[in-house]
């Protein structure tokens, strides 16, 4: 069994588990069914994310032969899934199921290829050696912070292009998924194109993404405000402009009872640096808006 536990298998199993179960309770049931110790599951605190708990779980499983056997059983169980009941009845169920199906397919393909590779005794022994040597090199899934930052850095030459805008849009929603923030990818409402939405602490925010070479202007602010005003009272708007905002745009977004919040590249890199979670960034700017009526709080002023 140990011969099958490679860094790639852990990575794919981790990703499949994360994408197959959105609710924490559903993931708990799956772990129990795979015979993960109840004493370990009980250490999952209410404020610990699925991602962080799975990080601890896979690290612990690799410390013993029994744990490795459990990790392999989890991989096999995940690869045999044909449906995803926990992903139904969400606004973005189709996207969630698509992502889970892709993760499970990659895991299944890897298990199949691995079985072929270790048919001979020599190949099994080589796999054991690789597992021992690479145990400390196991990386998190391809959507970890390091990868997100590399992807954003690689997008900068495409600022101002249509394709760059589409790629930035995909990147931003991958960031929200990484942060386990409920979101809905772009859609059309009443004939208006909406760049998507996110929901945090009971508030839904319409998202407007600007991946332009120039700063967001007052007309961009007016467009987002119109979309927000068409929605329920508890709806707000978040604009993310990679090149920042003109002073007129900031002034236009601010004011008594404003429903708009403005983020820029520095807020994104603040999250990517690991100094603060993206949920905390949104909450911090939301408090600033409520307290001052100012829609924009520069990242440099967060400690002010």
RODO-2510 file (C-alpha; in nm, 4 decimals, decimal comma):
residues 304
     n   res          X          Y          Z
     1     x     0,0000     0,0000     0,0000
     2     x     0,2797     0,2458     0,0845
     3     x     0,4156     0,2137    -0,2692
     4     x     0,1089     0,3924    -0,3985
     5     x     0,1400     0,6990    -0,1748
     6     x     0,3214     0,9559    -0,3860
     7     x     0,3097     1,3377    -0,3714
     8     x     0,0957     1,3452    -0,6848
     9     x    -0,1581     1,1007    -0,5403
    10     x    -0,1894     1,3060    -0,2208
    11     x    -0,2347     1,6224    -0,4251
    12     x    -0,5086     1,4710    -0,6436
    13     x    -0,6871     1,3080    -0,3485
    14     x    -0,6761     1,6373    -0,1587
    15     x    -0,8221     1,8257    -0,4563
    16     x    -1,0955     1,5677    -0,5195
    17     x    -1,2036     1,5721    -0,1538
    18     x    -1,2065     1,9526    -0,1459
    19     x    -1,4109     1,9830    -0,4674
    20     x    -1,6539     1,6945    -0,3978
    21     x    -1,7872     1,8225    -0,0639
    22     x    -1,8823     2,1869    -0,0092
    23     x    -2,0443     2,1458     0,3330
    24     x    -1,8222     2,0556     0,6251
    25     x    -2,0695     1,7967     0,7566
    26     x    -2,0684     1,6141     0,4219
    27     x    -1,6889     1,5962     0,4330
    28     x    -1,7028     1,4675     0,7925
    29     x    -1,9346     1,1840     0,6855
    30     x    -1,7007     1,0883     0,4042
    31     x    -1,3969     1,0824     0,6353
    32     x    -1,5851     0,8642     0,8852
    33     x    -1,6836     0,6256     0,6057
    34     x    -1,3134     0,5959     0,5178
    35     x    -1,2404     0,5096     0,8835
    36     x    -1,0494     0,8247     0,9703
    37     x    -1,0258     0,8246     1,3512
    38     x    -1,3154     0,9962     1,5267
    39     x    -1,0656     1,1446     1,7717
    40     x    -0,8977     1,3247     1,4819
    41     x    -1,2261     1,4433     1,3270
    42     x    -1,3235     1,5834     1,6679
    43     x    -1,0257     1,8225     1,6503
    44     x    -1,1922     2,0081     1,3606
    45     x    -1,2962     2,3384     1,5165
    46     x    -1,5834     2,5454     1,3810
    47     x    -1,3545     2,8249     1,2653
    48     x    -1,1095     2,5964     1,0779
    49     x    -1,1663     2,5755     0,7020
    50     x    -1,1967     2,2518     0,5065
    51     x    -0,8697     2,3297     0,3328
    52     x    -0,6745     2,3734     0,6574
    53     x    -0,8281     2,0620     0,8150
    54     x    -0,7461     1,8516     0,5101
    55     x    -0,3895     1,9843     0,5187
    56     x    -0,3553     1,8549     0,8778
    57     x    -0,5294     1,5285     0,7967
    58     x    -0,3127     1,4336     0,4995
    59     x     0,0035     1,5314     0,6847
    60     x    -0,0936     1,3019     0,9717
    61     x    -0,1993     1,0138     0,7474
    62     x     0,1482     0,9962     0,5951
    63     x     0,3088     0,9358     0,9346
    64     x     0,2091     0,5669     0,9607
    65     x     0,1390     0,2652     0,7412
    66     x    -0,2226     0,2597     0,8605
    67     x    -0,2569     0,6250     0,7681
    68     x    -0,1156     0,5616     0,4222
    69     x    -0,3648     0,2790     0,3761
    70     x    -0,6470     0,5159     0,4727
    71     x    -0,5193     0,7790     0,2291
    72     x    -0,5205     0,5209    -0,0481
    73     x    -0,8728     0,4086     0,0466
    74     x    -0,9877     0,7712     0,0331
    75     x    -0,8362     0,8041    -0,3138
    76     x    -1,0134     0,4896    -0,4351
    77     x    -1,3487     0,5955    -0,2855
    78     x    -1,3274     0,9437    -0,4370
    79     x    -1,2309     0,8059    -0,7789
    80     x    -1,5412     0,5828    -0,7815
    81     x    -1,7869     0,8726    -0,7425
    82     x    -2,0406     0,9128    -1,0214
    83     x    -2,2510     1,1888    -0,8639
    84     x    -2,2087     1,4700    -0,6145
    85     x    -2,5193     1,5079    -0,3930
    86     x    -2,3575     1,7735    -0,1711
    87     x    -2,3035     2,0024    -0,4703
    88     x    -2,6682     2,0139    -0,5754
    89     x    -2,9079     2,3054    -0,5229
    90     x    -2,6439     2,5816    -0,5158
    91     x    -2,6632     2,8810    -0,7476
    92     x    -2,3415     2,7637    -0,9107
    93     x    -2,4049     2,3888    -0,8837
    94     x    -2,3154     2,3354    -1,2481
    95     x    -1,9715     2,4912    -1,1992
    96     x    -1,9129     2,3066    -0,8711
    97     x    -2,0065     1,9717    -1,0282
    98     x    -1,7889     2,0427    -1,3314
    99     x    -1,4893     2,1180    -1,1078
   100     x    -1,5520     1,8068    -0,8949
   101     x    -1,5929     1,5850    -1,2005
   102     x    -1,2621     1,7105    -1,3414
   103     x    -1,0808     1,6510    -1,0092
   104     x    -1,2219     1,2981    -0,9775
   105     x    -1,1372     1,2156    -1,3405
   106     x    -0,7755     1,3239    -1,2901
   107     x    -0,7519     1,1135    -0,9745
   108     x    -0,9023     0,8094    -1,1471
   109     x    -0,6639     0,8451    -1,4418
   110     x    -0,3656     0,8713    -1,2087
   111     x    -0,4690     0,5604    -1,0123
   112     x    -0,5106     0,3688    -1,3361
   113     x    -0,1702     0,4737    -1,4668
   114     x    -0,0102     0,4043    -1,1288
   115     x    -0,1487     0,0500    -1,1226
   116     x     0,0086    -0,0099    -1,4613
   117     x     0,3429     0,1314    -1,3495
   118     x     0,3817    -0,0914    -1,0450
   119     x     0,2903    -0,4281    -1,1958
   120     x     0,6382    -0,5653    -1,1568
   121     x     0,8139    -0,6054    -0,8225
   122     x     1,0962    -0,3802    -0,9377
   123     x     0,8551    -0,0989    -1,0157
   124     x     0,6833    -0,1394    -0,6775
   125     x     1,0189    -0,1087    -0,4999
   126     x     1,1072     0,2018    -0,6975
   127     x     0,7713     0,3531    -0,6051
   128     x     0,8423     0,2891    -0,2359
   129     x     1,1782     0,4635    -0,2644
   130     x     1,0213     0,7616    -0,4393
   131     x     0,7531     0,7835    -0,1704
   132     x     1,0154     0,7935     0,1063
   133     x     1,2288     1,0526    -0,0740
   134     x     0,9420     1,2782    -0,1713
   135     x     0,7372     1,2582     0,1509
   136     x     0,8620     1,5972     0,2684
   137     x     0,8108     1,7580    -0,0723
   138     x     0,4351     1,7143    -0,0963
   139     x     0,2774     2,0342    -0,2194
   140     x    -0,0717     2,1581    -0,1738
   141     x    -0,3204     2,1568    -0,4608
   142     x    -0,2588     2,3557    -0,7797
   143     x    -0,4878     2,6331    -0,6464
   144     x    -0,2713     2,7225    -0,3414
   145     x    -0,1568     3,0777    -0,2708
   146     x     0,1810     3,0374    -0,4350
   147     x     0,0192     2,9208    -0,7552
   148     x    -0,2411     3,1993    -0,7409
   149     x     0,0333     3,4610    -0,7118
   150     x     0,2317     3,3109    -0,9986
   151     x    -0,0800     3,3127    -1,2160
   152     x    -0,1580     3,6757    -1,1320
   153     x     0,2011     3,7822    -1,1995
   154     x     0,1868     3,6044    -1,5351
   155     x    -0,1308     3,7946    -1,6280
   156     x     0,0225     4,1432    -1,5983
   157     x     0,1546     4,1567    -1,9589
   158     x    -0,2051     4,1011    -2,0748
   159     x    -0,3503     4,3988    -1,8827
   160     x    -0,5872     4,5892    -2,1088
   161     x    -0,6605     4,2975    -2,3435
   162     x    -0,9914     4,1167    -2,3756
   163     x    -0,8338     3,7762    -2,3128
   164     x    -0,6512     3,9161    -2,0128
   165     x    -0,9856     4,0288    -1,8725
   166     x    -1,1358     3,6820    -1,9143
   167     x    -0,8306     3,5191    -1,7540
   168     x    -0,8395     3,7641    -1,4637
   169     x    -1,2054     3,6841    -1,4138
   170     x    -1,1263     3,3096    -1,3900
   171     x    -0,8373     3,3857    -1,1550
   172     x    -1,0527     3,5945    -0,9210
   173     x    -1,3155     3,3242    -0,8774
   174     x    -1,0435     3,0655    -0,8183
   175     x    -0,9258     3,2967    -0,5389
   176     x    -1,2771     3,3014    -0,3900
   177     x    -1,2979     2,9217    -0,4119
   178     x    -0,9580     2,8939    -0,2412
   179     x    -1,0864     3,1258     0,0334
   180     x    -1,4067     2,9184     0,0631
   181     x    -1,6205     3,2259    -0,0018
   182     x    -1,9591     3,1394    -0,1544
   183     x    -1,9702     3,2863    -0,5030
   184     x    -2,1463     3,2812    -0,8348
   185     x    -1,9531     3,3240    -1,1573
   186     x    -2,0611     3,5714    -1,4312
   187     x    -2,4238     3,5711    -1,5351
   188     x    -2,6868     3,7898    -1,7039
   189     x    -2,9677     3,9550    -1,5030
   190     x    -3,2434     4,1615    -1,6646
   191     x    -3,0309     4,2014    -1,9748
   192     x    -2,7287     4,3264    -1,7767
   193     x    -2,3992     4,1389    -1,7731
   194     x    -2,2932     4,0778    -1,4110
   195     x    -1,9299     3,9830    -1,3504
   196     x    -2,0509     3,7523    -1,0733
   197     x    -2,1201     3,7802    -0,7032
   198     x    -1,9978     3,6671    -0,3650
   199     x    -2,1737     3,6244    -0,0326
   200     x    -2,0027     3,6885     0,2988
   201     x    -2,1499     3,7281     0,6492
   202     x    -2,5045     3,7446     0,5131
   203     x    -2,4355     4,0154     0,2545
   204     x    -2,4303     3,9538    -0,1190
   205     x    -2,1896     4,1651    -0,3228
   206     x    -2,2169     4,2115    -0,6982
   207     x    -1,8665     4,1937    -0,8432
   208     x    -1,7233     4,4228    -1,1113
   209     x    -1,3744     4,3344    -1,2376
   210     x    -1,1544     4,5843    -1,4217
   211     x    -0,8368     4,4495    -1,5831
   212     x    -0,7560     4,7654    -1,7762
   213     x    -0,4342     4,9581    -1,8259
   214     x    -0,5995     5,2801    -1,7100
   215     x    -0,7613     5,3545    -1,3762
   216     x    -1,1311     5,2838    -1,3273
   217     x    -1,3313     5,5963    -1,4024
   218     x    -1,6501     5,7576    -1,2749
   219     x    -1,8483     5,5934    -1,5574
   220     x    -1,7406     5,2511    -1,4284
   221     x    -1,8653     5,3448    -1,0814
   222     x    -2,1988     5,4605    -1,2228
   223     x    -2,2413     5,1324    -1,4099
   224     x    -2,1857     4,9228    -1,0972
   225     x    -2,4131     5,1449    -0,8869
   226     x    -2,6959     5,0995    -1,1390
   227     x    -2,6624     4,7214    -1,1194
   228     x    -2,6619     4,7274    -0,7385
   229     x    -2,9610     4,9612    -0,7170
   230     x    -3,1653     4,7113    -0,9197
   231     x    -3,1178     4,4433    -0,6526
   232     x    -3,2416     4,3794    -0,2966
   233     x    -3,1639     4,6270    -0,0175
   234     x    -2,8940     4,4099     0,1406
   235     x    -2,6987     4,3888    -0,1876
   236     x    -2,3709     4,5774    -0,2180
   237     x    -2,1112     4,6083    -0,4917
   238     x    -1,7398     4,5318    -0,4992
   239     x    -1,5216     4,6628    -0,7793
   240     x    -1,1732     4,5177    -0,8213
   241     x    -0,9589     4,7347    -1,0477
   242     x    -0,6077     4,6084    -1,1174
   243     x    -0,4900     4,9619    -1,2047
   244     x    -0,6653     5,1457    -0,9234
   245     x    -0,9076     5,4383    -0,9433
   246     x    -0,9164     5,7994    -1,0446
   247     x    -0,9844     6,0456    -0,7651
   248     x    -1,3173     6,1284    -0,9294
   249     x    -1,4122     5,7605    -0,9305
   250     x    -1,3319     5,7245    -0,5584
   251     x    -1,5296     6,0374    -0,4795
   252     x    -1,8225     5,9181    -0,6903
   253     x    -1,8312     5,5805    -0,5158
   254     x    -1,8238     5,7363    -0,1694
   255     x    -2,0945     5,9160     0,0200
   256     x    -2,3728     5,8751     0,2713
   257     x    -2,5218     5,5231     0,2620
   258     x    -2,2983     5,4131    -0,0243
   259     x    -2,3304     5,0470    -0,1199
   260     x    -1,9991     5,0297    -0,3056
   261     x    -1,6540     4,9031    -0,2043
   262     x    -1,3356     4,9465    -0,4067
   263     x    -1,0399     4,7060    -0,4103
   264     x    -0,7213     4,7197    -0,6160
   265     x    -0,4092     4,5118    -0,6865
   266     x    -0,2552     4,5977    -0,3486
   267     x    -0,5479     4,4347    -0,1683
   268     x    -0,4976     4,1199    -0,3752
   269     x    -0,1253     4,1073    -0,2993
   270     x    -0,1943     4,1718     0,0680
   271     x    -0,3924     3,8483     0,0678
   272     x    -0,1360     3,6613    -0,1412
   273     x     0,1437     3,7633     0,0943
   274     x    -0,0335     3,5743     0,3706
   275     x    -0,0742     3,8679     0,6058
   276     x    -0,4558     3,8595     0,6065
   277     x    -0,7345     3,6424     0,4656
   278     x    -0,9460     3,7682     0,1760
   279     x    -1,2586     3,7462     0,3923
   280     x    -1,0907     3,9757     0,6461
   281     x    -0,9966     4,2227     0,3732
   282     x    -1,3585     4,2478     0,2592
   283     x    -1,4809     4,2812     0,6195
   284     x    -1,2216     4,5509     0,6962
   285     x    -1,3205     4,7605     0,3944
   286     x    -1,6893     4,7054     0,4756
   287     x    -1,6365     4,8446     0,8276
   288     x    -1,4529     5,1432     0,6825
   289     x    -1,7397     5,2131     0,4421
   290     x    -1,9935     5,1894     0,7261
   291     x    -1,7916     5,4132     0,9576
   292     x    -1,6823     5,6817     0,7122
   293     x    -1,8881     5,6585     0,3932
   294     x    -1,5607     5,6219     0,2002
   295     x    -1,5736     5,3390    -0,0535
   296     x    -1,1956     5,2995    -0,0804
   297     x    -0,9540     5,2063     0,1981
   298     x    -0,5979     5,1711     0,0615
   299     x    -0,4171     4,8571     0,1702
   300     x    -0,1449     5,0751     0,3214
   301     x    -0,4015     5,2260     0,5614
   302     x    -0,5353     4,8982     0,7038
   303     x    -0,3475     4,9489     1,0290
   304     x    -0,4377     5,3124     1,0544
***
